[in-house]
């Protein structure tokens, strides 16, 4: 007969989110496992399943005999309600065990606005939120992903964080825990042993003192914890190409086979956290990628392969690889696609072949409206380059162009906003001239987000613009970008405020997070569920204001994440911030053998790896 | 290019029952690629395998009578196609029968004239066999079985009785009852199991619903 979970599934709108049973999932016998890990994504299934990192870890852990990894995603509101009515804990997809029954629950920290979901998932699983409330019977809670480069707002809720890439380090963590459990070690002893693994951060070993104004006075590491935790990377990516991939029933946001061409990015855009924390660049070899994809298509049957990376067209062997893959897979009806192309690597031929969405629309990201401001952020495109690319795109047959910008970048003035308007209007004019016969079908969409200074970037000390200022800038664009053929979209102001608060947040925010969840905050990234009013209440409950976190900092101030290192030196970040102020570009470090500018290679004893060999 | 048509009957159980019609279609087109079958593709920029499906199955139901038609560019024995699918269908989908279609055949949607569903019922009260029989007899002899249908123009009452073709009861141990109904499928519409359940809900707890069979105009399967 049906178990109680089957009955729940019949009551919710999209049961496939929780049913499991997808192709190529691993269901191991629960009782025989040495160690049981739940991999949790704090958003809906269709979002979480599109995320490559957790899929990689899932297969990697399950390849190890004795270790069991299962998945769990944030339940939608209807499922949350049914779980509570039935008095059942949030459960894993594979064997439907409550999260609390696992030895370890790993949350991926992909975006700040998912933090309330993490606490809500723990709550729905009956796991005490605060670390000190948990005992021997509870799972250890671990976080990873970009958020672990400043996990301080979550520090009181987690047992440990892993900084950097997990392929090797996560298994080392599992080994320590499994060994400890078998020896009969208690929680404290297991955690102490975990301290020996490079990249592991245990917040309880660091005491943070604050000044009366709420600035950090000092961070005291307790031995044997290192004074600075250094991120982990894997040196040879070819060693860790996945050999298995699951195929969901329900369509996730990105429904294709994803493979990373490389990790890291050398462009050095000063606002970009990913560009800073995933260094250095390490490319995979084209032959290896092709071999593994051949195997994975046989195992999955996907009809599209996406070659993902921070800027895929920068891959040194991009033409050789896309050519070889097309020859190999086109006869089987499998498409090869690249995520959106950069303006300076665009060619209509490449786009026609490899950018999905075809004659629909093309997206470009100038990020800022004037050459001056683009130099400030080190996205060094001239207006002419932008127009040449747009012209090529229109001439290549595209009628709809989407341009992506940020508002509130350091040193931005109204002149830069006017630059956005000018670019958009010029683009429209150009499109109409090229598509003279279908001029009314030409559309230029402008999408503006609010710039949020992120930790470990040259702009980490900068102020985030206030709500009022954001609104004023948005209104400016709303008034200027009107009329047929122009479209403007923007981010909800308060959402960006919260994102900024959490991004550069400290441990004092724990109280607010807890309160927010108690008040019912969840799915903060979704504007229809986001409740700024409740969040304001939660902030003032802890005696905090948005300005405490969105404000500018001095280089001397101790930042909440200063004991956590992504390998990039503070001197480099300061130099880059100063060069930004002076409007000086810094060249791409791709292919420069002796470049020690950012410090990541010497610090991590790594070097950039190029599939095409290094150039001097 | 030569195109050979096959008709495949498969079952849908376990987690797969929570998969929508569209999602199953995608899963099957991926299955064909894994199976390495010489599938005929549609023309165009995004070639899709030439596949057509039978009547959609409501979400949550299991089925022993799901169908799709498939075109291959090589003349394979039905048994070879059966084996290839057996090895590659995702968990929850199982191939039951493969038939190579010869000559002109109606499509699945046009060729299927009736469907049958089986309900596993647990009577609410202490209903004996005779009472269950008489309850169904009463339902069967009604000339009107009205259900509310949501349409584009609001709600509408529809009489589903003319679409109900037949039924049978099988009594199981512990008071459980299998009710199998046969319903029309075609231009006049069909009866959704959910709609039929509205007339059973008062007297029975419905434990399980399975689509059992499809009836074709010409006897194909």
Interface residues (C-beta under 8 A of the other chain):
Chain A: X1 X2 X9 X10 X15 X16 X19 X20 X21 X22 X23 X247 X249 X250 X251 X297 X298 X299 X300 X301 X302 X303 X332 X333 X334 X335 X358
Chain B: X14 X15 X16 X18 X19 X20 X23 X24 X26 X27 X29 X30 X31 X32 X33 X34 X36 X39 X41 X45 X46 X47 X48 X49 X59 X60 X88 X90 X91 X92 X207 X208
